[in-house]
Amino acid sequence: MKTVRYSKNIASFNKPYPHLTVDGILSEDLTRKIVHWFDTKAEWQPHTSSFFNQFDCMNLSMGRLDGLDGLFSRPTVTYFRKLIEKHMEVDLSETRISYCAHKFTQGLGVGIHTDSPHDGTETHRLIIHLNSHFSDRFGGHLVVLNENNIGNINKIVRPVNNSAFAFELSDNSFHAVSDVEEGIRYSLIYSFWKKGLGPEVSNTRFLRSEYQLKGYISFLKQEGADLVNHTNRTLMAHLIGTANILRSWNAPRYLWLAGLFHSVYGTGSFSKALIDPERRQDIAELIGEEAERLVYIFGNLNTSQFCQDLLANDNSFDTTLLNGESMLINTSEVTSILMLILANELEQSFHLAVDHANMQQAAALIELIADRIPAAQYERILNSYNFNYSHHVL
């Protein structure tokens, strides 16, 4: 199936920062299929910060996208990369590429910001708008600004279906998205990096690249994770969703890997063991001993007993697992387990009814972790819960 249209309707600009617009960047048939997948198959997680409210697609990296894999194939990504290179006179990495998708519903938007590259984040971005039957009254316009002032607008980009906007990220790349007034606004985002800014490997900031997760997902599928039911979908979807939440909280690699495998041995509330604990060594060799130990503890954790032990101890302590084993939990593991519990509960709340008891339990856990993690990470967790519960609470 043809993916891109190699559109000739391209306009490039240097001010207020390098950017370009493209009309009809994908084939019309593919555009319809993407929107249908977003409407019917995509799993959306609320994501909020001090300046934006949106939904992130959590299963874009799971594969089996109903014939949409061409979107992330090497020829397609190469075309997008060369498009930016040609019009912005820049050399981009051929391997450091990532992608994601966003959804905005009524009342959601993005305030003024720059996304200036820092700590290894991307340097260039291409946004494909996917909005069937778009009308200006729907809102959700992309606003290009000359400065950090909403009164100094350079241009307003209409998010017309199958149009694209690419730009260079810098301290001056001020932009915003006006609140959606009606309907749904979808966007598919490709991120690129300038050559020479880091190792030439695929970016792992989020679990969303075609180069990521293949080995782990393949292993879990071989074990039957995509055939086991869990909270109104598959266990595979839940495991990936939990790992994605941890990654969005800037959790270290070993922790989001633990999130990806967190219930493979079963848990106190999920008795289906995907993998026999006698195979612990196999799992440790696959994801690392630190991650596997967290998976084992989580699978046998008596959460209420763990929290009681935590309240009585400041640092490491012994806790009794559900299988009767006494386990010494060190300070670092306490923090990791709390984050696993929070991510697991949050991921399930997207698919189950949430009541005030759930909110109180989450609030207690968040309070326990407040002094154990950096303030920025704590704010990410707090915002995730606040935004989700404001949309889902009964």
Order of alpha helices (4+ residues) and beta strands (2+ residues): beta-beta-alpha-beta-beta-alpha-beta-beta-beta-beta-beta-beta-beta-beta-alpha-beta-beta-alpha-alpha-alpha-alpha-alpha-beta-beta-alpha-alpha-alpha
